[in-house]
Amino acid sequence: MIPRLAVLLSGSGSTLQNLIDRIADGRLSAKLVGVVSSRPDVRGVTRANAAGIPTVVASNVRAGRVSDGLSKTVAHASGSDRVFDTLRGWQADFVVLAGWVHLLTIPPDFALRVVNVHPSLLPAFGGKGMYGRHVHEAVLASGARFSGCTVHFADDTYDTGPIIHQSVVPVLDDDTSDTLAARVQAAEREAYPDALAKLTAGGWRVTGKRVMWD
């Protein structure tokens, strides 16, 4: 059975596009069953619509409204519950956080099914407020010689779930936050779909804070 993936995003959708491309060229065996965006006006929604993927915009509105095309806006009155109700309706096997900037309360039936990638080698440079350029600026300020990305299961706090995979990149003497970010993002484009492919194939277990492969 082909694994069913749902994607949560808040921005450009570059990670979503990477998954679309990987599935199209056969490097990732999966089906993208839906996208939830926290904003209606981001490129990620446009990318999802162009690929024919059902898209829900979770907005802070009191009543839902259906818009043109494949996207629809839904009430966000119950926060995370509403998001996961949508994911259940899509029968998603795994949920991929792809630049989703909101903390979720993950219900028991989605434990170890929500995956995130963080732009550092966790547990270093993680936690509330540590996203995007903030992470890379902190790495540079620390004097660290290496950074990278961490694919991990999401839990109810920031960046503390079991680690699935890490990729390491060097921190160069003349790096800026932008040049370091570009190197880390290149690592993410390989690490994230590769980790998803291994997860969806099965044969893994969680021991402490680490995913172990059988």
C-alpha positions as CSV (number, residue, x, y, z in Angstrom):
1,M,0.0,0.0,0.0
2,I,1.3,3.4,-0.9
3,P,1.8,5.6,2.2
4,R,-0.5,8.6,2.4
5,L,1.2,11.9,3.4
6,A,-0.4,15.2,4.4
7,V,1.7,18.4,4.5
8,L,1.3,21.4,6.9
9,L,2.9,24.6,5.7
10,S,2.9,28.4,6.4
11,G,5.0,29.8,3.6
12,S,6.5,29.2,0.1
13,G,6.0,25.5,0.0
14,S,9.5,24.7,-1.2
15,T,9.6,21.5,0.9
16,L,6.2,20.5,-0.5
17,Q,7.5,21.0,-4.1
18,N,10.5,18.9,-3.2
19,L,8.2,16.1,-2.2
20,I,6.0,16.5,-5.3
21,D,9.1,16.3,-7.5
22,R,10.5,13.2,-5.6
23,I,7.2,11.4,-6.0
24,A,6.9,12.3,-9.7
25,D,10.4,11.0,-10.5
26,G,10.0,7.8,-8.4
27,R,12.5,8.5,-5.7
28,L,9.7,8.6,-3.0
29,S,6.9,6.1,-3.0
30,A,4.0,8.0,-1.4
31,K,0.8,9.9,-2.2
32,L,0.2,13.5,-1.1
33,V,-3.4,13.4,0.1
34,G,-3.8,17.0,1.3
35,V,-2.2,20.3,2.4
36,V,-3.1,22.4,5.3
37,S,-1.8,26.0,5.2
38,S,-2.0,28.5,8.1
39,R,-2.3,31.3,5.6
40,P,-4.3,31.7,2.4
41,D,-1.9,34.0,0.5
42,V,1.3,31.9,0.4
43,R,3.0,30.3,-2.5
44,G,2.6,26.9,-0.9
45,V,-1.1,27.0,-1.5
46,T,-0.5,27.9,-5.2
47,R,2.0,25.0,-5.5
48,A,-0.6,22.5,-4.0
49,N,-3.4,23.7,-6.2
50,A,-1.1,23.4,-9.3
51,A,-0.4,19.8,-8.4
52,G,-4.1,19.1,-7.8
53,I,-3.7,18.4,-4.1
54,P,-6.7,19.2,-1.9
55,T,-5.8,22.2,0.3
56,V,-7.3,23.6,3.5
57,V,-6.5,27.0,4.9
58,A,-6.7,27.0,8.7
59,S,-7.6,30.6,9.5
60,N,-8.6,32.3,12.7
61,V,-12.2,32.9,11.4
62,R,-15.5,32.2,13.2
63,A,-17.1,30.5,10.2
64,G,-15.8,28.6,7.2
65,R,-16.1,29.7,3.6
66,V,-15.3,27.8,0.4
67,S,-13.2,29.7,-2.1
68,D,-12.5,29.1,-5.7
69,G,-10.5,26.1,-6.9
70,L,-9.2,23.3,-4.7
71,S,-8.6,25.5,-1.6
72,K,-11.1,26.0,1.1
73,T,-10.9,28.1,4.3
74,V,-12.2,26.4,7.4
75,A,-12.9,27.6,10.9
76,H,-10.0,27.3,13.3
77,A,-12.1,27.6,16.4
78,S,-10.7,24.4,18.0
79,G,-7.1,24.9,17.0
80,S,-5.1,21.7,16.6
81,D,-8.3,19.6,16.9
82,R,-9.6,21.1,13.7
83,V,-6.4,20.4,11.9
84,F,-6.3,16.8,13.0
85,D,-9.9,16.3,12.1
86,T,-9.0,17.3,8.6
87,L,-6.0,15.0,8.5
88,R,-8.2,12.1,9.7
89,G,-10.6,12.8,6.9
90,W,-7.7,12.4,4.4
91,Q,-6.6,9.2,6.1
92,A,-3.1,10.4,6.4
93,D,-0.5,7.9,7.5
94,F,2.1,10.5,8.2
95,V,2.0,14.3,8.6
96,V,4.9,16.3,7.2
97,L,5.6,19.7,8.8
98,A,7.0,21.9,6.0
99,G,7.6,25.3,7.4
100,W,4.5,25.1,9.7
101,V,5.2,27.8,12.3
102,H,2.5,27.0,14.9
103,L,2.9,24.6,17.9
104,L,0.5,21.7,17.6
105,T,-1.1,19.6,20.3
106,I,-0.7,16.2,18.9
107,P,-3.5,13.7,19.8
108,P,-2.7,10.1,20.8
109,D,-3.7,8.6,17.4
110,F,-1.1,10.8,15.7
111,A,1.8,10.2,18.1
112,L,5.0,9.3,16.1
113,R,3.2,10.2,12.9
114,V,4.0,13.9,12.7
115,V,7.5,14.6,11.2
116,N,9.5,17.8,11.2
117,V,12.8,19.0,9.9
118,H,14.8,21.6,12.0
119,P,17.7,23.6,10.5
120,S,20.3,22.6,13.2
121,L,21.7,19.6,14.8
122,L,19.3,19.1,17.7
123,P,19.2,19.4,20.6
124,A,21.5,22.4,19.9
125,F,19.8,25.6,18.7
126,G,16.2,24.4,19.1
127,G,13.3,25.6,21.2
128,K,10.7,28.4,21.0
129,G,11.7,31.2,18.7
130,M,14.5,29.1,17.1
131,Y,13.5,29.0,13.4
132,G,14.8,30.3,10.1
133,R,17.6,32.8,10.2
134,H,17.4,32.9,14.1
135,V,18.9,29.4,14.2
136,H,21.7,30.2,11.7
137,E,22.6,33.5,13.5
138,A,22.8,31.6,16.8
139,V,25.0,28.9,15.2
140,L,27.4,31.6,13.9
141,A,27.5,33.5,17.2
142,S,28.3,30.3,19.1
143,G,31.5,29.6,17.1
144,A,30.3,26.1,16.2
145,R,32.2,24.5,13.3
146,F,29.4,22.3,12.1
147,S,25.6,22.6,11.7
148,G,23.1,20.7,9.7
149,C,19.5,19.6,9.8
150,T,17.5,17.2,12.0
151,V,14.5,15.2,10.9
152,H,12.5,14.3,14.0
153,F,9.1,13.4,15.3
154,A,7.1,16.3,16.5
155,D,5.6,16.3,20.0
156,D,3.8,18.9,22.1
157,T,6.8,21.1,22.7
158,Y,9.4,22.7,20.4
159,D,12.0,20.5,18.8
160,T,12.1,17.8,21.5
161,G,10.7,14.7,19.7
162,P,12.7,11.6,18.9
163,I,15.4,12.1,16.3
164,I,15.0,10.2,13.0
165,H,18.0,11.4,11.0
166,Q,20.6,14.1,11.0
167,S,22.8,15.5,8.2
168,V,25.9,17.6,8.9
169,V,27.3,20.6,7.0
170,P,30.4,22.7,7.8
171,V,30.3,26.2,9.1
172,L,32.8,28.2,7.1
173,D,34.8,31.1,8.4
174,D,33.2,33.6,6.0
175,D,29.7,32.3,6.4
176,T,26.7,34.7,6.9
177,S,23.3,33.5,8.1
178,D,22.2,33.4,4.4
179,T,25.1,31.3,3.1
180,L,24.8,28.9,6.0
181,A,21.1,28.7,5.5
182,A,21.6,27.8,1.8
183,R,23.9,25.0,2.7
184,V,21.6,23.6,5.4
185,Q,18.6,23.9,3.1
186,A,20.4,21.8,0.5
187,A,21.0,19.2,3.1
188,E,17.3,19.3,4.1
189,R,16.2,18.7,0.5
190,E,18.0,15.3,0.6
191,A,17.5,14.3,4.2
192,Y,13.8,15.0,4.6
193,P,12.4,12.8,1.7
194,D,15.1,10.1,2.4
195,A,13.9,9.9,6.1
196,L,10.3,9.8,5.0
197,A,11.0,7.0,2.6
198,K,12.6,5.0,5.4
199,L,9.8,5.7,7.9
200,T,7.1,4.7,5.5
201,A,8.9,1.5,4.7
202,G,8.6,0.4,8.3
203,G,11.0,-1.6,10.3
204,W,11.8,1.1,12.9
205,R,11.2,1.6,16.7
206,V,11.8,4.4,19.1
207,T,14.4,3.9,21.9
208,G,14.6,6.9,24.2
209,K,15.1,10.0,22.0
210,R,16.2,8.1,18.9
211,V,14.6,6.2,16.1
212,M,16.3,2.8,15.7
213,W,16.2,0.8,12.4
214,D,15.7,-2.9,12.4
